[in-house]
C-alpha cells in the first residue's frame, strides 16, 4: 500500500489536490496558460507527474481547476468585504479596495487572462466566473440608480483593471486605490439619473 501523508486517505488526497491546484495557479499567474503543463505542475508541487494525472487527467482539467480556485478565492474575499456594507457607494469602494489588494497579492482574476491560451472547455466557465465576480459590483451600481448600470459597472471594472496594470509596474498600491476610488466617485456623480 502506498504511503500516505495524512491521518486518512481522504485527507491525503485532499492535500495532494490542494498542492496540485496551488502549483497550477502559481504557474498560471506567472507564465500564463501555456505554462500549466502536467510536468511543470508536478515539478512545482513536488509530486510525480503520474500523481498529477491521477487527480487531473489533462492540461485542460488542470487549467480549469486553477481558474476555478482563483475565482473562488476572489469571490470569497469580495463577498466578505462588500456584504456587511449597506451604502451602495461604500460597497463600490470596498469592491475596489479588495480587488486591487487581491491583484497586488497575486495574478488572479483581476489580471487579464490570455483567453486565446485557454482550451475551449475553460472559456465558457471563465466567462461565467467573471460574471459572478462582477455581481456584487453590478448590484451596488444598480442600487445607485445610475443611467446605464451596465456601462457604469464596466467602466468601474475598467478603472480597476487599469490600476492593476499600474501596480504591476511599480505604482504604489495605496495611491492607486485612492485614485480609483476618487475617479469612480466622480464618474458615479456624473452618471446619476
C-alpha positions as semicolon CSV with decimal commas, in nm:
position;residue;x (nm);y (nm);z (nm)
1;X;0,000;0,000;0,000
2;X;0,138;0,346;-0,090
3;X;0,247;0,574;0,194
4;X;0,000;0,848;0,281
5;X;0,092;1,184;0,429
6;X;-0,222;1,245;0,634
7;X;-0,429;1,074;0,903
8;X;-0,676;0,941;0,644
9;X;-0,667;0,852;0,277
10;X;-0,931;1,117;0,206
11;X;-0,719;1,386;0,373
12;X;-0,414;1,264;0,184
13;X;-0,598;1,300;-0,146
14;X;-0,724;1,645;-0,049
15;X;-0,370;1,758;0,041
16;X;-0,241;1,639;-0,294
17;X;-0,526;1,801;-0,485
18;X;-0,462;2,127;-0,300
19;X;-0,088;2,115;-0,376
20;X;-0,153;2,047;-0,743
21;X;-0,405;2,331;-0,777
22;X;-0,175;2,571;-0,591
23;X;0,110;2,484;-0,828
24;X;-0,116;2,525;-1,132
25;X;-0,240;2,863;-1,004
26;X;0,115;2,980;-0,948
27;X;0,219;2,877;-1,298
28;X;-0,091;3,036;-1,450
29;X;-0,017;3,364;-1,273
30;X;0,347;3,382;-1,366
31;X;0,355;3,222;-1,709
32;X;0,001;3,214;-1,843
33;X;-0,199;2,914;-1,955
34;X;0,082;2,773;-2,168
35;X;0,297;2,732;-1,854
36;X;0,044;2,498;-1,694
37;X;0,150;2,151;-1,801
38;X;0,138;1,829;-1,601
39;X;0,519;1,818;-1,595
40;X;0,552;2,178;-1,474
41;X;0,280;2,131;-1,214
42;X;0,448;1,812;-1,091
43;X;0,782;1,991;-1,059
44;X;0,627;2,291;-0,880
45;X;0,421;2,076;-0,641
46;X;0,695;1,823;-0,568
47;X;0,480;1,534;-0,686
48;X;0,535;1,281;-0,961
49;X;0,374;1,355;-1,296
50;X;0,173;1,032;-1,261
51;X;0,027;1,172;-0,937
52;X;-0,082;1,487;-1,118
53;X;-0,254;1,277;-1,386
54;X;-0,425;1,074;-1,114
55;X;-0,612;1,384;-1,000
56;X;-0,631;1,587;-1,323
57;X;-0,615;1,375;-1,640
58;X;-0,535;1,658;-1,882
59;X;-0,385;2,004;-1,911
60;X;-0,737;2,138;-1,964
61;X;-0,851;1,985;-1,636
62;X;-0,552;2,141;-1,457
63;X;-0,627;2,482;-1,606
64;X;-0,995;2,454;-1,520
65;X;-0,912;2,368;-1,157
66;X;-0,663;2,657;-1,131
67;X;-0,903;2,911;-1,279
68;X;-1,193;2,788;-1,064
69;X;-0,986;2,808;-0,745
70;X;-0,857;3,156;-0,830
71;X;-1,204;3,293;-0,889
72;X;-1,348;3,117;-0,582
73;X;-1,088;3,280;-0,358
74;X;-1,153;3,623;-0,508
75;X;-1,531;3,579;-0,480
76;X;-1,499;3,487;-0,113
77;X;-1,282;3,788;-0,034
78;X;-1,512;4,026;-0,222
79;X;-1,827;3,897;-0,058
80;X;-1,666;3,921;0,286
81;X;-1,566;4,283;0,218
82;X;-1,884;4,400;0,046
83;X;-2,168;4,211;0,219
84;X;-2,163;4,395;0,554
85;X;-2,170;4,738;0,387
86;X;-2,516;4,887;0,331
87;X;-2,439;5,211;0,144
88;X;-2,405;5,134;-0,232
89;X;-2,121;5,380;-0,289
90;X;-1,930;5,238;0,008
91;X;-1,988;4,887;-0,131
92;X;-1,827;5,001;-0,456
93;X;-1,534;5,146;-0,259
94;X;-1,497;4,816;-0,071
95;X;-1,505;4,626;-0,401
96;X;-1,232;4,850;-0,547
97;X;-1,012;4,813;-0,238
98;X;-1,036;4,435;-0,215
99;X;-0,997;4,387;-0,592
100;X;-0,678;4,590;-0,601
101;X;-0,534;4,422;-0,293
102;X;-0,608;4,078;-0,435
103;X;-0,448;4,174;-0,766
104;X;-0,138;4,310;-0,594
105;X;-0,100;3,988;-0,399
106;X;-0,112;3,751;-0,694
107;X;-0,209;3,717;-1,056
108;X;-0,575;3,646;-1,003
109;X;-0,893;3,722;-1,192
110;X;-0,830;4,097;-1,194
111;X;-0,540;4,046;-1,431
112;X;-0,602;3,991;-1,797
113;X;-0,625;3,619;-1,866
114;X;-0,498;3,543;-2,213
115;X;-0,820;3,380;-2,327
116;X;-0,662;3,269;-2,650
117;X;-0,430;3,044;-2,448
118;X;-0,713;2,868;-2,267
119;X;-0,862;2,548;-2,401
120;X;-1,221;2,574;-2,527
121;X;-1,356;2,381;-2,229
122;X;-1,231;2,658;-1,999
123;X;-1,355;2,962;-2,191
124;X;-1,726;2,939;-2,115
125;X;-1,655;2,878;-1,748
126;X;-1,420;3,178;-1,730
127;X;-1,700;3,398;-1,864
128;X;-1,942;3,261;-1,603
129;X;-1,689;3,312;-1,324
130;X;-1,615;3,665;-1,444
131;X;-1,987;3,749;-1,441
132;X;-2,016;3,614;-1,086
133;X;-1,713;3,820;-0,982
134;X;-1,882;4,134;-1,116
135;X;-2,215;4,059;-0,949
136;X;-2,152;4,246;-0,619
137;X;-2,023;4,547;-0,812
138;X;-2,319;4,540;-1,050
139;X;-2,560;4,515;-0,756
140;X;-2,408;4,821;-0,585
141;X;-2,416;5,020;-0,910
142;X;-2,783;4,920;-0,961
143;X;-2,864;5,045;-0,611
144;X;-2,722;5,387;-0,701
145;X;-2,981;5,431;-0,977
146;X;-2,735;5,541;-1,244
147;X;-2,847;5,600;-1,602
148;X;-2,675;5,295;-1,758
149;X;-2,572;5,040;-1,492
150;X;-2,408;4,804;-1,742
151;X;-2,186;5,080;-1,877
152;X;-2,101;5,215;-1,532
153;X;-2,017;4,866;-1,400
154;X;-1,789;4,809;-1,698
155;X;-1,620;5,145;-1,651
156;X;-1,559;5,086;-1,281
157;X;-1,413;4,744;-1,359
158;X;-1,204;4,903;-1,634
159;X;-1,063;5,155;-1,386
160;X;-0,973;4,867;-1,153
161;X;-0,806;4,679;-1,439
162;X;-0,605;4,986;-1,540
163;X;-0,491;5,039;-1,182
164;X;-0,387;4,672;-1,161
165;X;-0,156;4,730;-1,458
166;X;-0,006;5,037;-1,289
167;X;0,054;4,847;-0,964
168;X;0,211;4,561;-1,161
169;X;0,459;4,815;-1,298
170;X;0,551;4,959;-0,959
171;X;0,285;5,218;-0,885
172;X;0,202;5,242;-0,514
173;X;-0,099;5,025;-0,423
174;X;-0,247;5,269;-0,172
175;X;-0,215;5,561;-0,413
176;X;-0,370;5,357;-0,693
177;X;-0,659;5,254;-0,468
178;X;-0,726;5,612;-0,357
179;X;-0,702;5,729;-0,716
180;X;-0,951;5,470;-0,842
181;X;-1,196;5,546;-0,560
182;X;-1,178;5,920;-0,641
183;X;-1,210;5,859;-1,014
184;X;-1,505;5,624;-0,964
185;X;-1,681;5,869;-0,732
186;X;-1,655;6,146;-0,992
187;X;-1,790;5,910;-1,258
188;X;-2,074;5,795;-1,036
189;X;-2,177;6,154;-0,969
190;X;-2,184;6,223;-1,342
191;X;-2,379;5,904;-1,416
192;X;-2,663;5,957;-1,168
193;X;-3,008;5,970;-1,323
